[in-house]
Amino acid sequence: MAEAVIEDVVIAVNEVATNAVTHGEHHTAHLRLWIEDGSLLVEVHDTGSWTPPEDRRPGPYATSGMGLWVARLLATEISFTSGSEGSAVTMRFAGKG
């Protein structure tokens, strides 16, 4: 992967993992990584249940609530699931193409 993509991965995963351990039910999270079709996929899973936020930009003076927005900007794709087994954020980062 390009160095710039690796930097994006580190920032996005940090933001999502921080949310998971801060807001998850047991303050723990699980990280899973895999390669698919030349892209890196990263899933952060916790035991909490939530409704994914709208895709909106934080206000100009926001001091919190920016983690998922940042992850949306950096990932090639992002998806959210939530149910009785917990919540997961899955991000795709394009490899060299």
C-alpha positions as CSV (number, residue, x, y, z in Angstrom):
1,M,0.0,0.0,0.0
2,A,1.0,3.6,-0.6
3,E,2.4,5.3,2.5
4,A,-0.4,7.9,2.4
5,V,-3.0,5.0,2.5
6,I,-1.3,3.5,5.5
7,E,-1.4,6.8,7.3
8,D,-5.2,7.0,6.5
9,V,-5.7,3.5,7.9
10,V,-3.9,4.3,11.2
11,I,-6.0,7.5,11.7
12,A,-9.3,6.0,10.8
13,V,-8.8,2.8,12.8
14,N,-7.7,4.9,15.8
15,E,-10.9,7.0,15.6
16,V,-13.2,4.0,15.3
17,A,-11.5,1.9,17.9
18,T,-11.5,4.9,20.4
19,N,-15.2,5.2,19.9
20,A,-15.7,1.5,20.4
21,V,-13.8,1.3,23.7
22,T,-15.3,4.7,24.9
23,H,-18.9,4.0,24.1
24,G,-19.1,0.2,23.9
25,E,-21.0,-1.7,26.6
26,H,-17.9,-3.3,28.1
27,H,-15.2,-0.8,27.0
28,T,-13.5,-3.5,24.9
29,A,-13.3,-3.9,21.2
30,H,-12.1,-6.5,18.7
31,L,-10.1,-5.7,15.6
32,R,-10.1,-7.9,12.5
33,L,-8.0,-7.2,9.3
34,W,-8.1,-9.0,6.0
35,I,-7.2,-8.5,2.3
36,E,-9.9,-8.8,-0.3
37,D,-9.5,-7.9,-4.0
38,G,-6.3,-6.0,-3.3
39,S,-7.9,-3.8,-0.6
40,L,-7.4,-3.9,3.1
41,L,-10.6,-4.4,5.1
42,V,-10.7,-3.5,8.8
43,E,-13.5,-4.3,11.2
44,V,-13.9,-2.9,14.7
45,H,-16.5,-4.7,16.7
46,D,-17.8,-4.0,20.2
47,T,-20.7,-5.3,22.3
48,G,-22.7,-2.1,22.3
49,S,-25.8,-1.4,20.3
50,W,-26.3,1.9,18.5
51,T,-27.8,3.6,15.5
52,P,-25.2,4.8,13.0
53,P,-25.1,8.5,12.7
54,E,-26.0,10.5,9.6
55,D,-23.2,11.3,7.2
56,R,-22.9,14.9,8.2
57,R,-20.0,17.2,8.9
58,P,-19.4,18.4,12.5
59,G,-20.1,22.0,13.3
60,P,-17.3,24.6,12.9
61,Y,-16.6,24.7,16.7
62,A,-17.1,21.0,17.4
63,T,-14.8,19.5,20.0
64,S,-16.1,15.9,19.8
65,G,-18.2,13.7,17.5
66,M,-15.7,13.8,14.6
67,G,-14.3,10.3,14.7
68,L,-16.7,8.6,12.4
69,W,-16.8,11.6,10.1
70,V,-13.0,11.4,9.8
71,A,-13.1,7.7,9.2
72,R,-15.7,8.2,6.4
73,L,-13.4,10.7,4.7
74,L,-10.3,8.4,4.9
75,A,-11.8,5.0,4.0
76,T,-12.6,4.1,0.4
77,E,-15.9,2.5,1.8
78,I,-17.4,2.3,5.3
79,S,-20.3,0.3,6.6
80,F,-22.1,0.0,10.0
81,T,-24.0,-2.9,11.5
82,S,-25.7,-3.1,14.9
83,G,-27.7,-5.8,16.5
84,S,-28.0,-8.2,19.4
85,E,-24.4,-9.4,18.9
86,G,-23.0,-5.9,19.1
87,S,-21.9,-3.2,16.6
88,A,-19.3,-3.2,13.9
89,V,-17.7,-0.6,11.7
90,T,-16.1,-2.1,8.6
91,M,-13.8,0.1,6.5
92,R,-12.2,-0.7,3.1
93,F,-8.9,0.9,2.1
94,A,-7.8,0.6,-1.6
95,G,-4.4,-1.0,-2.2
96,K,-2.2,-0.2,-5.1
97,G,-4.2,-0.4,-8.3
